[in-house]
């Protein structure tokens, strides 16, 4: 099965076009499984959510960040998550001031984290890209995006990631723009 960067490569499209052509001639071989699911796979968008987005989701019931987290739990996009990023989510969300601001409990934070981890695609870092950005925690988020072949890195801190992320092929957007892309299906 031809794979490039974790996605199906051009050969799968060629196989699909051959199958379509065979259908017209009346002699149809079974469609290979990886080609049959190709349209669904190509529609999956991969996001990495910066910690600030997760924090904002716990503080507001109506914001774009909350809607993104709900969309991740509903599998409307593929959430990419590395162990260091999950640990950062936990460390920040469990700060006393954060728990107070979110009006939550440690147990609720644990449930949220467990749900995010259960619904996320694990990302293993191939190698360290550091240092690329001013903040080492931002480097960790960018490494997750690079190693997971993310389509979007979602953050409120656009200027902390640009232009480096774009130079490496990662689009950096706000939560509001990420929601627009989900609704548009791209």
N, C-alpha and C positions, 0 to 999 in steps of 0.2 A: 504494500500500500504506500503510494508516494506521499510523504509528509515533509513539509518545510515549515519551520518555526511553529510546530504544533498545529498547523492548519493543513488542510488538504490542498495539494499542489495542482498545477495545471493538468497533469496526467489524468486526474480524476474527472476534470471537465471534458477532456478528450474522450475518455471512456463513456461518459454520459452522452456526449454528442453522437458517438458511434451507436450506442444503444437506441437513441431516438431515431437514427437513420435506419437501423435494422427493423424497428417497429413498422416503418413505412413499407419495407420490402416483404413483410409477412413472416420472416424467419427470425424470431426474437429469442435470444438467449436470456437466461435469468440475469437481472441487473445485479452487479456486485454490490454487496451490502454497503461498502464505504461510499459508493456512488449514490445509492438509494437515499442515504441520509445526508448527502452533501448539501442540499438546499437548507436544511435545518441547521447544520453546523456553521455554514457561512453567515447565518443571521445572528449568531451568538456574538455579543460584544463583550469584551473583557475590560473590566475596570479595576483600578486600585484606588481605594478611598484613603485619603490622608487622615491622620488621627483627628484633626480639627473637625472634619466632616462627621465623624462618629460622635465626637463630643457634642457638636451642635444638634445632632439627631436626638440625643438624650435630653437636651434642654428645651426643645421646642416641638410641640405636637404638629405644627402646621408648616414648618419650613421645608425647603428643598432637600436638606440633609436627611430629615426624617423620611421623606418620600423615597429617597434613594436607598436607605437602609431597608425599608419595607419592600422595595423593588428587588433588592438583593435576596431577601428572605423568600420572596415569591419567584425567584430565579428568572427575573425578566432580563437580567444580564449576568455574566459570570464574574463573580467577585474573586479576585486574586488575593491570596493572603500568604505571607511568609511567617515563619515562627517569630522572628524578631518583631515584625509589625504587629502580630497578635499580642505579643507580650507588651508592646508599647501601648496598644489600645487598653489592655488591662491595667497597666500601671497608671495611666492618665485617668481612666474612668473611675478608678478606686481611690483617687485622692479625696480627702475629706471635703475640700471645697467643691469639688466636682459632684460628689454624691449629694451634697446639700443643694447645689444649683439645679440638679436634675430631679430633685424630690424623689430619689430612688433609694434603694438599699443595695448592699453588697450582693445579696442573693439575686436581686433583679439584674444587676450588672453581670453576674455569673451566667444567668440564663440567656441574656442577650449575647454575650461572648460565645457561649456554647452554640447558640443558634447560628451566629455568623460563621463560626468555624465549621460547623456541620454542613453549611450551604456553600462554602467557599471552595475554590480549587487551590490546593496547596501548591506553593511555589518554593522550589529549592534554588538557592542562588548557585549559579554556575561558577562564578568567581566574584570577587569584590571589585566594585567600580570606584571605590573611594580614593581620595576625596574629590568629588566633583562639585559639590555645593557648599555653601557657607556653614550650614547646619548639618551635623552628622546624622540627626534623626531624619532630615529630609533626604540625605543620601540613602538611607535605609529604605525609604518609600520609593525612591527612584530605582534602586536596585531590584525591588520587588516588581516594579512595572517592567523593567528591562528583562529580567529573568523569566517573567510570566508572559512576555510578548503582549503586554496590555495595549488596548486600543486607546484608552484614556486614563490619565491620572487625574483624579478629581480632588481639588483642593480650593481653599480660600486664599492661599498664598501663591498666586500665580507668579509674582515677580521673584519668589525664592527659587522657583524651578526653571524659569526661562532665562536665557535662551538655551540652556544646556539640554533640557529634556527634548525640545524640538530638534536640536541638532542630532540627537540620538534616535529620532523617529517616534517619540512619544508625544501625543497631544495632551496638553494640560488645559483643563477647563474647570469652571466653577460648578458647584452642584446644580444650579439652575440650568446651565448649558448642557450638563450631562442628562438631566431629565428631558430636555427638549430632544436630545438625540435618541433617547429610548422611545419617546412618543413618535418620532419620525421613523423609527425602525432602522437606524443606522448607527 
